């Protein structure tokens, strides 16, 4: 078995609205699914408040630990939007106006009352070489070093991810196969551990549910190797059959 | 103005299923809203994979930093459930079988095929003084030092929170008031910052949206003081009126 490089990412979600419970986060799963298609594994997420030093510490922890860091939230025009300042501080650089972002904003706001000082805040970026911002959807998305900065509104994040598709270096995507069964996970815990152990390169997650008054579990097998995945899934279905249970491919 | 103690909490979400994007997290907002009613502020959330050392580091970072730490996930009977071991390692203690949890499980599984070795795993807890586990819903919820450990399935978490209601020491709950307006946040960013600055003890968050083809923003004012909150909300509505906009109480 060759050892392939695994590309990793972290997410920093900046937002009092998530920590207060007001907003239900939708970006974690959206970014996670997208990263997986790029062959990048999401390894950690942190949600921190709109407090500069907390953002700085979070950005520094995650940008050094993973190949890529995605931040969401705090890049609008208002006083509570301090993500850019925090990232600049984390990188030890000044904040400057990005000429292309400024031009984008200028044309966007030309017929919307003009580019005010508050709106120009959205063109502020950490100083240093940076590719042009991708698309404009309210606030430009920017990249600095391995840090991707985007808005917190889920459909804006979706547009920014779309624009980045295929541009980041990654490895083989993590594949998965789900086997569902009307069985309590506690009934087959030992068998499950044994099947995982027997199939190198596969991890099996066990996700119980209660539905239609019955207990069931979906078993999610993950691997970067399609053949290993198929073998492991077959083995699990056989083991379930052996104890008189039906394993449903694609889950229940 | 008297300085009151602010009680804080962190959440550690243990689960490859969140990081893979397979499962959309619902526990953050659920726990956040509940904490707020207990007078406790959620200050940080971390999502980490089912890897022991990552959980240990996360638990140690959050338990020392905040008054309370809530962990969700990884307390079932299967091989991927390693939260208890990681918490014990973080606390530097052994893992033991909790007699009351074991008795609860025994009676629960009496008519469900008996208490197998895998099921008994759910009675494992870090050694040390601990109150009896709260309720049984598949896996018992337990408390050790300032760490509350519970399942990841949202309705199980809900039951466990319900059982804990009113039992944790907290401060004054953070109150909030929302003012909605059909205005782009960039149009009123400076005014908004000025209103916040003029009202000590109040924070204003700005949450733009796009709806019915129009741009609008909800402004959420937060404070522990009802009178300060009301004054700040009135001031914001007046300022919006002054520029010919209507501020809608309770948001749009």
Interface residues (C-beta under 8 A of the other chain):
Chain A: X13 X16 X17 X18 X19 X20 X21 X22 X23 X24 X25 X26 X28 X29 X30 X31 X32 X33 X34 X35 X36 X41 X42 X43 X44 X45 X46 X47 X48 X49 X50 X54 X76 X77 X78 X79 X80 X81 X109 X112 X113 X116 X117 X118 X119 X121 X122 X138 X153 X155 X174 X176 X184 X185 X186 X187 X189 X190 X192 X193 X196 X203 X204 X205 X206 X207 X208 X209 X210 X220 X222
Chain B: X13 X16 X17 X18 X19 X20 X21 X22 X23 X24 X25 X26 X28 X29 X30 X31 X32 X33 X34 X35 X36 X41 X42 X43 X44 X45 X46 X47 X48 X49 X50 X54 X76 X77 X78 X79 X80 X81 X109 X112 X113 X116 X117 X118 X119 X121 X122 X138 X153 X155 X174 X176 X184 X185 X186 X187 X189 X190 X192 X193 X196 X203 X204 X205 X206 X207 X208 X209 X210 X220 X222
